[in-house]
Amino acid sequence: GIQTNIHLHDLSFILRFLSILKMLTSNKFISFDKYLHSIMPTLLTCLLCIFDLAKNDPILSTIDHNSSNNYSAVWTLREQTSDFISYFEDKYSNISYFTERICSIIKRNLNNTTTTFSIVYACIRTLILINIQIHGSFVIDILQNYKQTKLIEVDFDLDYNEQKTLFNQKINELLGKYKLIFEEI
């Protein structure tokens, strides 16, 4: 899967992979036990990586922007990945330290001082989906301190202001949906 796409320059391949994974997860007769050790690192890579594409890359013309989330291919990919991580965490939370490992990787990335708007949003979204009671206060702390983080413009299909606007919009929607109180966004 994604292991062959290590430089993360073929976004349409990754989106196809996630589409196939979605079809497989909807089949209740398929077990992922034997493949979890490959699936989770792949999903975490999609959630946390910086995609190596230029803003004028021809790959943009091959991406379906007619979906309900047509604001950005990268943001759509990260949201889908967040959903999958939450799905697998819920299904396999009985595995020793499975949830703790996922959350520690995500939290460590959130504590990184240079990251992107879409990565911060996807990490916050994933932690809330996993367990809002446990991670809600951490999320609020991250949002209160995010101005100290240098959020860089690397999402190839949006400029810095578009990313910032989308980040604020998506975070406000997320906080409203889960009734987390934060005044500064």
C-alpha positions as CSV (number, residue, x, y, z in Angstrom):
1,G,0.0,0.0,0.0
2,I,1.3,3.3,1.1
3,Q,4.7,1.8,2.0
4,T,5.6,1.9,-1.8
5,N,4.5,5.5,-1.8
6,I,7.0,6.6,0.8
7,H,7.6,10.1,-0.5
8,L,3.9,10.8,-0.5
9,H,3.8,12.4,-3.9
10,D,0.9,10.4,-5.4
11,L,-2.2,11.7,-3.6
12,S,-4.6,10.0,-5.9
13,F,-3.0,6.6,-5.0
14,I,-3.5,7.4,-1.3
15,L,-7.1,8.4,-1.8
16,R,-7.8,5.2,-3.7
17,F,-6.1,3.2,-0.9
18,L,-8.4,4.9,1.6
19,S,-11.4,4.2,-0.6
20,I,-10.6,0.5,-0.8
21,L,-10.0,0.4,3.0
22,K,-13.5,2.0,3.5
23,M,-15.1,-0.7,1.4
24,L,-13.2,-3.4,3.4
25,T,-14.1,-2.0,6.8
26,S,-17.8,-2.1,5.8
27,N,-17.6,-5.8,5.3
28,K,-18.3,-7.4,8.7
29,F,-16.7,-10.7,7.6
30,I,-13.2,-9.3,7.1
31,S,-10.8,-9.3,10.0
32,F,-7.9,-6.9,10.1
33,D,-6.1,-8.6,13.0
34,K,-3.2,-9.9,10.9
35,Y,-2.8,-6.6,9.0
36,L,-3.2,-4.1,11.8
37,H,0.6,-3.8,12.2
38,S,0.7,-2.5,8.6
39,I,-2.5,-0.5,8.5
40,M,-2.0,1.7,11.6
41,P,1.5,3.0,10.7
42,T,0.2,3.8,7.2
43,L,-2.8,5.7,8.6
44,L,-0.7,7.6,11.1
45,T,1.7,8.5,8.2
46,C,-1.3,9.9,6.3
47,L,-2.4,11.8,9.3
48,L,0.9,13.3,10.3
49,C,3.0,13.6,7.1
50,I,3.8,16.6,5.0
51,F,2.9,15.8,1.4
52,D,5.6,16.5,-1.1
53,L,3.6,18.2,-3.9
54,A,4.0,21.6,-5.6
55,K,1.0,23.9,-5.6
56,N,0.7,23.6,-9.3
57,D,1.2,19.8,-9.4
58,P,-0.9,18.1,-12.2
59,I,-2.1,15.6,-9.6
60,L,-4.7,18.3,-8.6
61,S,-6.6,17.9,-11.8
62,T,-7.1,14.1,-11.1
63,I,-8.6,14.6,-7.6
64,D,-12.4,14.6,-7.3
65,H,-13.2,18.0,-5.8
66,N,-17.0,17.4,-6.2
67,S,-17.2,15.5,-2.9
68,S,-19.1,17.0,0.0
69,N,-15.7,18.1,1.5
70,N,-14.3,19.8,-1.6
71,Y,-12.3,22.4,0.3
72,S,-8.9,20.6,0.0
73,A,-7.7,17.2,-1.0
74,V,-5.2,17.1,1.9
75,W,-7.8,18.1,4.5
76,T,-10.2,15.5,3.1
77,L,-7.5,12.8,3.2
78,R,-6.7,13.7,6.8
79,E,-10.3,13.6,7.9
80,Q,-10.8,10.2,6.3
81,T,-7.6,9.0,8.0
82,S,-8.8,10.3,11.3
83,D,-12.1,8.4,10.9
84,F,-10.1,5.2,10.1
85,I,-7.8,5.6,13.1
86,S,-10.8,6.1,15.3
87,Y,-12.5,3.0,13.8
88,F,-9.5,0.8,14.4
89,E,-8.9,2.1,17.8
90,D,-12.5,1.4,18.8
91,K,-12.4,-2.1,17.3
92,Y,-9.0,-3.1,18.7
93,S,-8.8,-1.1,21.9
94,N,-8.6,-4.4,23.8
95,I,-5.0,-4.8,22.6
96,S,-2.5,-3.8,25.3
97,Y,-1.3,-0.2,24.9
98,F,-2.8,0.1,21.4
99,T,-4.7,3.3,22.2
100,E,-1.9,4.7,24.3
101,R,0.6,4.2,21.5
102,I,-1.7,5.9,18.9
103,C,-2.4,8.8,21.2
104,S,1.2,9.3,22.3
105,I,2.3,9.5,18.6
106,I,-0.4,12.1,17.9
107,K,0.3,14.1,21.0
108,R,4.0,14.1,20.3
109,N,3.3,15.5,16.9
110,L,1.0,18.2,18.3
111,N,3.8,19.3,20.6
112,N,6.0,19.8,17.5
113,T,6.8,23.5,17.1
114,T,6.6,23.5,13.3
115,T,3.6,21.8,11.6
116,T,0.7,22.6,9.3
117,F,-2.9,23.7,10.0
118,S,-4.3,20.4,8.5
119,I,-2.1,18.2,10.7
120,V,-3.0,20.1,13.9
121,Y,-6.7,19.9,12.9
122,A,-6.5,16.2,12.0
123,C,-4.7,15.3,15.3
124,I,-7.1,17.2,17.4
125,R,-10.1,15.6,15.6
126,T,-8.6,12.1,16.0
127,L,-8.0,12.6,19.8
128,I,-11.6,13.9,20.2
129,L,-13.0,10.9,18.2
130,I,-10.9,8.5,20.3
131,N,-12.0,9.8,23.7
132,I,-13.2,13.3,24.3
133,Q,-13.4,12.9,28.1
134,I,-9.7,11.9,28.3
135,H,-8.3,14.2,25.6
136,G,-10.6,17.2,25.7
137,S,-8.5,19.2,28.1
138,F,-5.3,18.4,26.2
139,V,-7.0,19.6,23.0
140,I,-8.1,22.9,24.7
141,D,-4.5,23.4,26.0
142,I,-3.1,22.8,22.4
143,L,-5.5,25.3,21.0
144,Q,-4.7,27.9,23.6
145,N,-1.0,27.5,22.9
146,Y,-1.2,27.0,19.1
147,K,-0.3,30.6,18.4
148,Q,3.2,29.7,19.7
149,T,3.4,27.0,17.1
150,K,4.8,28.0,13.7
151,L,2.1,26.8,11.3
152,I,3.6,26.5,7.9
153,E,2.1,26.6,4.5
154,V,2.6,23.3,2.9
155,D,-0.8,22.0,1.9
156,F,-0.3,22.4,-1.8
157,D,-3.8,23.2,-2.8
158,L,-4.5,26.1,-0.4
159,D,-2.6,29.2,0.4
160,Y,-1.7,30.3,4.0
161,N,-4.8,32.5,4.5
162,E,-7.1,29.8,3.1
163,Q,-5.6,27.2,5.4
164,K,-5.9,29.5,8.5
165,T,-9.5,30.3,7.6
166,L,-10.4,26.6,7.0
167,F,-8.6,25.6,10.3
168,N,-10.6,28.1,12.3
169,Q,-13.8,27.0,10.6
170,K,-13.2,23.3,11.1
171,I,-12.0,23.7,14.7
172,N,-15.1,25.8,15.6
173,E,-17.3,23.2,14.0
174,L,-15.5,20.4,15.9
175,L,-15.7,22.2,19.3
176,G,-19.3,23.0,18.7
177,K,-20.2,19.5,17.8
178,Y,-18.5,18.1,20.9
179,K,-19.5,21.0,23.2
180,L,-15.9,21.9,24.1
181,I,-15.6,25.5,25.2
182,F,-12.8,27.6,23.8
183,E,-13.2,31.4,23.2
184,E,-10.1,32.4,21.2
185,I,-10.7,31.0,17.7
